[in-house]
Amino acid sequence: MDRYRKWYKGSLAALVLCMTLVIIFNYVIDPYQLYKSTSIKGLNHTKLYTNDYLWKARKIAEIKPSVLFLGSSRTGKGIDPDYYFRIQGEASFNAGLSSADINVQLKYFQYGAMANHQLRKIYLGLDFEGFNTYSSPPATYSEKRLFSLKMIKEDLISTLFTKKSIMDSLSVVRASFSAQQLNGDFLLEDGSNDEQRLVTTVNSLLKDKGVNRFYDHLRSYLQDPNVYIRYSLSSNKMDSFRQVDEYCKSSGISCTFFIHPSHALQWEGIQAAGRWEEFEKWKREIVEISPIWDFSGFNSITTVSTENFDHYFDQSHYRKHIGNLVLNRMLHVNEESVPDDFGFLITPNNIEQQLDRIREEKKRWEADNPEIVNRVKSLAIN
Amino acid sequence: MLFNSFEFILLFLPLVLIGYYLLNRSANASISKIWLVFCSLFFYSWWNISYLPLLLISIIYNYCTGILLGNSKSGRMRFILAMGGVVFNIALLGYYKYWGFIVFNTNTLFNTEYPLLHIALPLAISFFTFQQIAYLVDCYRGDVKESSFLNYMLFITFFPQLIAGPIVHHKEMMPQFDRHENRLFNFENQAKGVFIFSIGLFKKVILADTFAIWSTQGFNQVNELSMIEGWVTALSFVFQLYFDFSGYMDMAMGAALFFNIKLPLNFNSPYKALDIQEAWNRWHMTLGRFLYQYVYIPMNKLMLKRVFTPLGMKKQVMLRTNLSLILLFLISGIWHGAGWTFITFGLLHGIATVCHRIWKKAGLKLPRIPAWFLTFGFIVIAFTFFRAASITDALKVLSSMFGLNGIVLPVKFEGLFAHIQIQNIIVFDNFTMINMSGAIKYLIIGFILVLCCRNSVQLMEKFKPNVLYLIFSLFLLLYSLMNLTKVSEFLYFNF
């Protein structure tokens, strides 16, 4: 019996000890930058940004921003809170999340309002794809975490005591020790992406592997069954957008909605996928809810060359200086820097003219760029 | 509450244990039993408290019937009471589990429009119903007499076996609670409990939940499966079910051992079986025992008395046995779920068991390896019906397994077959299922574990309190805990 006693006590002690060590190790290394652990050069100064849904939720809970930029990764990469501060004198947080649909954006907006009852302004970038019945957020999204400003049990466990967290901590230690960068989109403290790293990545892809992200990324859109192949405008998601608008109006929060200035290739992709009519229908429906700033189409910004990344990272994501033009137009600041054909406020009264205008622009651009049109078509077929 | 959750492992179980052994210091044994009953009801209610009243009503009704049976001297009255109790239990199960199925099929068959009530299945109802039917029959036979309501409550609700079995007898459980030495903290049982609980947790979290990825994906895309994908789908489910259910049983055994209670064996390496009868003798053994004792034997006797004797077929023992067996397996299939797929599953096993009996009676015997292939192959086919959403889906999976949907091999193998004329037979393309190489690796591991290794109970029998066993248990426990990232129910919670 004595041997069993020793074994039993030893096993429990070893279990408790191992669990404690794992938790302390993950806490100290803090691979996802959640616990404000001291950053030590050579040990844990390099971080991972693979879980933006959790990281941004924690940031919103901590800094309680009074101005929020919401949307998908297009917002995350293209809108610069630093520039916003320079032109408006207000601190803001970029809560754009990769692959977030409008339901998710509504939840993060409500979370922002819960964190800061003084939330004053939101800018929401709208995506046609985010209103698709078939689109769904990634596995890292958790609605439960947005019910509380404190970190929920599941997040504590997943970041401190899982195989994945320990592997990620080890990657951080390895990368910090060897002064390497880890893959993934690097996030700045204001929630936006680090532009330089993104540009370096897309440039090296083009140079080293011959992969042009404009077409390569568009292919992933056209071949994903839940982006354009299956598309049905979701009434539930339209309701979510309505809720954002109604909540803002009832709470005195100023809201500005805009359609992103993705590259012409993106809009041509919608045409190639046979979704142009639904795209216009989507605009008609959202504009019934609220006026929208529309930067989509085939204007002087969105039709720039696809052979370099001076203005875009790919056909979907624009760079921050383009985002600055978006802000300039919407806020009527430095408007002389904004081309005349870039950004129109669409309302129920002018929606048909605006749709006609874009159709005309499209026709002209297609006539001028038959090779690109054919290349996009081939991506949709293959 | 799930065994495979942090709440259970790190909070519930330690607190219940501490409370139990502290209360056992009191001279009054009832106090610790009250504690266990209270904790077991809490454990049951954690998932959904709305079914607690149903559980309590069922317990109270069966307890009262048991008391009346014990006090009644009249044979006729005892028969009426026992039958009344059995009918009550079956009616309860029938309403919650089969009503929707009956109404749906009635509407389809007779073109009626009776409303479907969409009644949710109360957790554990199949298990506590069968356990209480067995109890009533035992009372009727005079094998059991329980006068204490507390003991009866504990017998039904004891949390390690409440949700998904094993289906236990009163006489094998309650004397264990009353034994004085079992009220004392026993380090040997604690150590063995830790050991087998760790194995069970690993089986569930690492093995079953990983196989679930491929079985779920495959059964969700039955129209797109090629031959290899069909086999991966079906085999993944066969392993998922085994590791899930036997993992649950290991954890149940481990949790019960912490209270010095030994639960009966429920699995004994069923996939090593060389014939279908042996497979059933090794699979869900307490269900098999229940069905044999409380369904097969009475049904056989009833058939003899009411059918075969009046028809002058008293000596047709083989026919009667075979009919009883087919009915028995049909009942087993229906017990697992309300659906034609489960009925087909039961019927297939019934027919296979009858075939095996005829084969055995004829004195025929297959060598070990072909016998295993035949038995295991049949198990895979029958479980395909068990898992599929419909018979059509099951047939689609089976047709893909037999190559009727075409054979697809990865493009990288094209070079290997370049000199053979197989263009019309094999297509070189990508698989539609994710991580197929991972699936193949896991299937190989699965086969090695179920065929070449000792099962968990055999391992526990060999348990020695040394460093090797400590490292082994600690690794399984820690690795499983570190992969507990999502809520994953046990498959048998649905039955």
Interface residues (C-beta under 8 A of the other chain):
Chain A: M1 R3 Y4 R5 K6 W7 Y8 G10 S11 L12 A14 L15 C18 M19 V22 K153 E154 I157 S158 F161 T162 K163 K164 I166
Chain B: F6 F187 E188 Q190 A191 V194 P465 N466 Y469 L470 S473 L474 L477 L478 Y479 L481 M482 N483 L484 T485
